Amino acid sequence: MASDNTPEIEVWRHAIKFINKNNDLDYIVSVPTTSPLRLVSDINKCVSKAIKENLDIVFTASRASRNPYFNMVQIKNGKLERISSSNKIFFRRQDAPICYDLTTVCYVFKPKFILKNKNLFSGKTGFIEIPKHRAVDIDDKIDYEIAKFLSLKK
């Protein structure tokens, strides 16, 4: 299952079928190796939130440095256009709605929810905000160097 184009949810489904044969697990915690700067307290907060609020899935997220309402664009028909389809145009970043980047710090989910749904956002969701310095997701060499630098900076 491990390849660059395998969706995370398919890996989770495979694991659920392997470890949850008796359907007796309330939640599963996934902590991808690509976010090595997480703290145990980040995981504990996710688990507590899932249980306390009876959520189907808890994500981790950090405040986005780019904002689709303000400074994110796409190329369409050879022209730049804003990604946001909002009719309101924001001239200052501070006036745009706050947006978040999903992180791979931690996921807590109900096995039954993952097995029954294709859209991770279709259920009762929640998130824990993670500071950007702990939310580095290692996808390439630059990310690795940043994570290495931050881990040595402790």
N, C-alpha and C positions, 0 to 999 in steps of 0.2 A: 504494500500500500504506500510505502514511502517513495514519493516522487515529487518533483517540483510542481506538478499540476494536480495533485490529489487534494480535493477539498477537505478541510479539517473535519467537517461534519461526517464525512464518510469514514474517516479514521475513528471518530467517536462511535459511530454505529457499529463498526467492526468490534471495537473494544467492549461495548455494551453487550453484544451478543455472546462474546467470549466470557466475560466476568459476571454477568448478571443473569445466569441461566434460571435462577429461582425468582427473578423479578422482585428481589427483596431490598434493592438499594434505593434510598430516597434521592440521593444526589451523587454526582460524580464531579470531581475537581480535576481540571486539566490545567497544567502549568507548563506550557511549551518552553523548550530549552532556549528558544531565541530571545527570551527576556530574562537574562541572568541577574539583573539588578533589583528584582522584586524583593520584598521583605516578607517574612512569615506573617507579619501583621496585615499585609495586603491580602493574602490568601484568607486569613481568619476573618477579615471584614467582609469579604465576598461570601464566605460560607454563612456567617451570621446574618447577613442581609437576605440571602436566599431562604434560610429557615424562618427568620422572623416575619418576612413578608410573603412567605409561601410562593416564591417566584419560580417560573419555569427555567429561567436562565439569568445569570448575572454576568455582565461584561465588566471589563476595566477600560477606562478611557482617560485621556489627558486633554487639557485644553489645546485646541488646534492653533498652530502658528499661522496658518493660512485659513482664509475664510471664504467659502463659496459665495457669500453675499457681497464680498468686498474685493478680494484680490486673487480669485481663482478663475481662470479662463480656459476655454477649449477652442480648438480650431474647427470651424464649421464653414464649409464652402469657401475655404481659403482665407477666412477672416477670423479674427479673435472675437469671441463673445463670452459674456459671463456664464458661468456654470449655473448659477442660481436662476430659476425661472421667476423669481419674485418681481413684481412690478415696481417695487420700491427700489430706488437706487441709493446706495449709501456712499457718501463722499468721505467719511471718516471711519476707520476700522472700529473705533470705540462705539459707534452708533449701530453697527451690525449685530445681529443676534449672536450670542456665544455659541460656538461650534466645538465639537470634540473629535479627536482622533481615537478610534478604537485601538486598544493595545492588546498584546498577547501576554500580558502579565498573568492573568488568571481567568478561567471560565469555570463557573459552577452551574450545573444543569441537572434537571431531572431526566433520567434515562428514557422514560416513556415519552417525554416531550421530543427528544431528539429522534426517537424511532418513528414518531408519527408526523413530524413536520419537516418541510424542506426549507422554510423560511425561518431563520433564527429569531426574527423580530415579530413573528406572528403570535407569540405567546405573551405571558405576563413577564415582562423584562425589567431589569434594574441594572444599575451600574455603580461602581465605586470609582471615584476620581483618583487617579494616580499622578503624582508629580512627574513632570516631564523627564527629570533626571533619572527616575527609576523605570521609565516606560520605553527605554530604547529597545527597539525590535531589530535584531541582527538579521538583515537580509542581504547584506553585501559587505565588502571589506571596509568601507568607510564606517558603516554602522558598528562593525567589530572594533575598529580603532576608537570610536567614540565611547563605546561601552568599556573598553579596556582602560581608557583614560579616566573615565568617571569612577570605575571601581578602584583605581589606584589613588584617586583623589580623596577617598573616604578618610 
